Amino acid sequence: MREHVLLIGGGGREHAIARSLADSEAELYACAGNKNPGIARLASAFETLETTDPEAVLEYAESVEATIAVVGPEAPLEAGVADALENAGVYAFGPNQDEARIETDKAFQRRFMRENDITGCPDFETFEDGEAACDYIDEYDGDLVIKPAGLTGGKGVKVIGDQVTPEEGKAYIRDSDYDRLVLEERLIGEEFTVQAFVANGDVRTAPAVQDHKRAYEGDEGPNTGGMGSYSDASRELPFMTAAEYEAAVDIIEETVEALEGYKGILYGQFMLTADGPKVIEFNARFGDPEAMNTLPVLETPFLEVLTAARDRDPLPELAFTNQATVCKYAVPEGYPTDPEAGAKVRVDEESAGDALLYYASVDERADGIYTTTSRSFAVVGLADTIAAAEEIAEDALGVAGDEGLHMRHDIGKADLVQRRIDHMDELHGQ
């Protein structure tokens, strides 16, 4: 029987998932709170619904006779969508609500790591009293990272010694309405992520990716959901060794073993320090934008991974093309603090040249596609080198123009990559 795959979510990450399934034997259906035009053109049907409503998702899944569901974003996982689907007999490639706490509850995440002796856990404490957290800042010998325990879309973290002073950090805590906080040691090094496909006790990892959270070039400005990312033609990135990449994989495998029964994607965000990789956080789904680096170079059919997971077979060993990737997001002017919607998107899949185009949050009207207040679209270049992939992505941004849009043009450029290499050389030399 032909598989009916339901994709839940409507962002750039989900557009990448949809494209990875488009050439398979599966019939693809999708649902999201926003209608993504790229996904809609690949799917047999697209339903607009609230994806954090398990009953609404289940009703649609049953209406299209879904045999497998892929949960893209974290919010439906937190809402128990995977649980509802599984209870009704629809296999969900994504963790259940309890397992998803590895992402959705950062206090749980850190306590889980400590209790299971997971390698790479930084010093931390959890708080339900803001004043107690402020006292900890005063007492701690060193800089701290302030993290709300719940989901914040990557924008709620404040780093003392980088983004804020200790006094500003305490003011942030007092002015916020977060009822639970995690304070942890500030790690110094280079960030990277490794995404793992997990089911039936098997772990299959993808090449490392480096995301760029800051809004402006030179890693300046406020944190965003991610302005772009790059990967190399090898599993590791230019500033790390193969052994350091494997150390991160070991941490993911330790974590999966401790989670017992976890399925879906486990995304490890790491800081490569002078002492090796440390865990910044875990996510329970593909990264956005990292999915757009990973899935285009995945040679193993994603559908084979899904059916093996569902049928409790060993997951296939994953093959990736030996290509580098550079992903650059276009976002509305003023993003993330004061975004201005309504700019016309002037690039499409034909005019993007050799780049791949992934829509994220856009508004499709009769006369074209327009920006909303969230990230608009991403372009991805694939080539033998990071430099060549960057040129492909940059050419596509040139077609898009910058009217009403903002991009980080420096992502993937040689001087920025070299700064990462020099930084790690400096840390190793200290």
N, C-alpha and C positions, 0 to 999 in steps of 0.2 A: 504494500500500500504506500502511496506517495505521502511523505511527511507533510503535515500542515504545521508550520512554525509560526508562532505568534511572538512578535517583537514588541516589547513594552518600553516606551520612551521615545522622545522625538527630538533629541539633540544631535550634535555632530558625532558623538560616540555611537549613537544608534544608527545614524546614516552609514557609518563605517561597517557596523555589524550587518546592516541590510545589504550593502554592496558585497560583503563577503559571502552572503548566502544567495545572491541573485542568480549566479550561474549554476547553482546546484539543482538537484532534482526536487527540492522542496517547494511547496506552495507557501509563499510568504504573506503573512498578514501583520498589521501593525496597529497599535493604539497609543495615543499620547494626549496630553492636555493641549498641545499645539500641533497643528498640521504641518509636518516637515515636508516641503515639496519634493525633496530628493528621495525620501523614503516612500512617499506616496506614488512616485513614478515607478518604483521597483516592486511594490507590493500589489497583490491581487485586490486588497481592500485596506482602507485606513479608516479607523474609527477615532473620533475625538471624544475622549472621556477622561475622568479624573483617575489617574493611574495609582493614586494612594487609596482608592476605594476598592478593596478586594472583591466585593460582590459585583461591582461593575466590570472589573477586568475578567472575572470568572464567567460572567454572563456572556461577554463577547467571545472569550475563548471557546466556550461551548457552542456558540452560534457558528463559529468557523471550523468547528471540529478539530481544534488544535491538538496535536499529538506531542508537541514540545513547545515550551515557552522560554524565551530568553529575556531576563529582566535586566534592562540597561542601567537605570539610575539607582541611587541609594535610597531615595525616599519611599518607593514602593516596597523595597526590602524591609525597611523599618516598619512599614504599615502592615506587614504580614501577607503580602500578595503571593509570595512563593508558597507559603503555608496553605492558603486557600486553594491554589491551583493543585498542589499535591494531594490535598485531602479529597479533591474531586476527581483525581485520577489523571491529571495533566502534568507531565513531567516538567518541572521548572529548573532550568539551569541557572541557579542562583541560590544562595543560602536561605534557610528559614529565618524567621524574625529573631530567634534567640541567637543563632550563629552570626547573624549580621551585626550583632552588637560589637564585633571586632572592629567595625567602623563607626557604627551609629552612637556608641557610648565610649568616649575616650577614657573615662575613668575605669570602666570595665576592661578596656583594652590593656591599659597599663597594669592593672591588678592581675589580669590573666597572664601577662608576660612574666610578672614577678613570681606568681604562684607556680608557674610551669618552667621557671628557669630558662626562659627563651633568651638566647644570645642577643646582645645589642640593645638591651633596655636601658635608657638613661635614668639618672636620679629623678624622682618625681614624688609629688604628694597630691592627693585629691582633697577638694574642699567643697563644703556646702554652706560655708559662712564666708562672705566676702571680706570681713575684717580679719578673720583668721588668715586668709590668703594674703592680705596686705602685710600682716605681721611676718609671714613667712618670707616675703620679699625683703623686708628689713633685716631679717636674721640670716638669709642665705648668703654664703660666701661665693659670689659669682653672678653671672647673668642668668635670667630665667625666661622661659617661653610661657606665655599665658594662653591657655586653650579652653574655650567653652567645651564642656563634656559632650554636648549634642552636636547635631549637624549644623554647619554654618556656610556650606557651599565654598569652603576654602578661604573665606574672607574674615573669619572671626579671630584669627590668631594674631597676637602682638608679641614682638620679640624685644625684650629689654636689652639695651646695648646696640640695637640696630634700628628698630623703628621708633622706639619710645625710651625715655629715661625711666628709672625706677618710680619717680613721683608720677609721671604720666601713666605708667602701668597701673599704679594704685588708683589713680583717678578713673582710668578705664574700667577697672573692676567695680568701683563704687557707683559709676554712672550707668553701668550696664544692668540688664535685667536677667543675666544668667544666674540660675540657681545652683549650678554645679560647675566647678572649675578644676582643671588640672594645671599644676605648675611644675615644669620640668626643666632640667638643665639645658642651657643653650649649647647646641652642638656646633662645632666649627669644622667646616669642610665643604664638600660639594654634594649637592643633592642629586639623587637619581632614583628611578623606579624600575622595578622588575615585576611584570605581571605573570601570574601562573594560572594555567587551566587545571582545575582540580575536580576530581570525582573518583569515587570508589577507592580512595587511598592513594591514587596516582597523582603525581605533580609533574606538569610539563611547563617549563618556563620559556619566556620570550626574551628577545634581546633587551638590554637595558636602554632606558630612555631618560633624557634630561628635560624636564618641564621648566618653564619660565613663568613664575607667578606674578612678578612685579609688572605694573601697568606700562612703565616707560622704559625706553632704551637705557642700557647701562645698568639694568636691574634697579631702577629708581621707581619711586611712587608706591601707591597702595597695592596690597595683594588683590589678585583677581582669581577667577576660576581657572586661569591658565591662558597665557597669551601665545603659546606655541611651544614646540618641543623638537628634539632631534634624536636620531639614533645613528649608529655607525654600521658599516657593512659587516662587522663582527658582533658577537654577543656583548662585548664590553664597549665602554665609551672611551674616547681618547685619553681621558685623565685617570683611567683605572687600569689595573692589570687583570688578566684572566682569573688569577687567584682571588682577587677582590670581588669580582663578579660571582664566582663560585661560593664565596663566603656569604654573600647575600642570598643566593639560592639555598644554601644550607639553613639559613634562618627561616626562610619560607617553609622548607620541609619540616623543620622542628615545629613550627606553628601549626601546620596542617595535621601533624601527628597528634598534637595536643588538642586540637579542635574535635577530632573524631567524627567522621561522617560528613564533613564539610563538602559542599559541591558548588561549582560556579567558578568565578574568577576571584583569586586572592591577589591583591595588588600591594606590594611592599614599597613604601616610600622610605628611602634610606638617606642618611648622611654619611658620605665616605669621609672618615676622619683619619688622622695620622695613625690611629689604632685599629683601622678597619671599619667596616660598615656598622652603623648604629641605626636603630629603627626610629624614624620620625613618626610614622603611623602606618596602619594597615587600612586598606579599603576593600570592600566586599564586592567590587565590580570593576569593569574596565575603567581606566582613566580617561578623562576627556581634557586634553587632547591625545593622550598616549595611545588610545585605541587606534587613532588615525595614523600612527607610526607603525603599529604592530600588525594590524590585520591586512594592510596592503602587501606586506612582504611574507605573509603566511602562505606557504605552498600547500600544506596539508589542508584538505577541504574542511572548513569549520563544521559543516554538517556531520562529517565523520566523527568529530570530537563529541558533538551533541548526542548522536545516536549511540555511541559507545558508552557515554556517561549514563544515558537513559537505560540501556540494556545491561548495565553492570558489567560491561566488557572492559578489558584494559584500554586505557586511552592510547591512541596512536602516538608514536614518537613524532614530534613536530619538526617539520622542515621549513626553513625560512630562506628566501633568496638572499644572496650575499650583496645586499644593497643598503646604502644609507638612505635615511629619510629626513626631511625637514618639513615641519608643519608650522604654518603661521596663521594666526587668527586675525580676522578683521572684526572690529567691535564698533559700536556706535560712539560717536564723539562724546567725550565726557565720562565714558565708562571707566571705573565702576561706581564712582561717587555720585555723578550727576549726568547719567546717560541721556542723550537726545535721540528719540526714535524718529522714523519717517524718512530716512535717506534711501534713495533707490539703489538697489544692488545692481551693478552694471557688468558683472561677470557671470557667465553661465558655463556649463560643462563643455560647450564647444569652444568658447572664447578663452578658456583657461589654458589652452595650449597643452603642454605635456604634463601639467599638474593635475592632480585629483582635486575635485571640489566637493566639500562636505558642508551642507547647510546645517545650521544650529538653530537659532531662534530668529525666524524671519516671518514676515507677514506677506503672503501671496495674494495679490489683488488682480483685478482684471487687466490692468496695464503693466504689471510687473511685480517684482519682489522687493520688499522694503524692510528696513531694519526695525527691530523692536528695541527694548532697553537692555536686552541681554546680548551675549556674544552672538555675532551674526553668521559668519561662515568661516571655514578654514580652507586653506589650499595646502597641498602636500606635494613635494617633489621627491622623486625616487631616482637614485643614480648610484654610480659606483663609489662616489665619495660624498662626504658631507657638503663640500664646497659646490659640487655640481648640482646636488639636490637643492641647495639653497638658491642657486640661480634660477632653477625651474620654478620654485615657489615664488621667488621675488618677481619673476616675469609675469606670473598670474596676478600678483597684487598690482602690478603696473597696469594691467587691463582693468582691474577693478577701480583704480583711481582712489583718491583720498577724500572725495567730497562727502562729508558727513560721516566719515569712517576714520578709525585710528588703528594703526598696526605697529608692531615692533619689527622694524626692518633688520635689526641686528641679530636676530635669532639664526643660528647656524653659520654666521659669518666667521671667517678664519680668525679674526682678532679676538672675538668673544670666546671661541673655543680654546684658543691659545691661553687666554686669561685663566680658564679653568685648569689647564695643564700646569701653568706656572704656579697657581695657587696650591695645587696638591704637591708639587715639587717643593715649594716653600715649607708646607706643613711637614712633609717627610724629612726635610733637612733640619728642622728645629730640634 
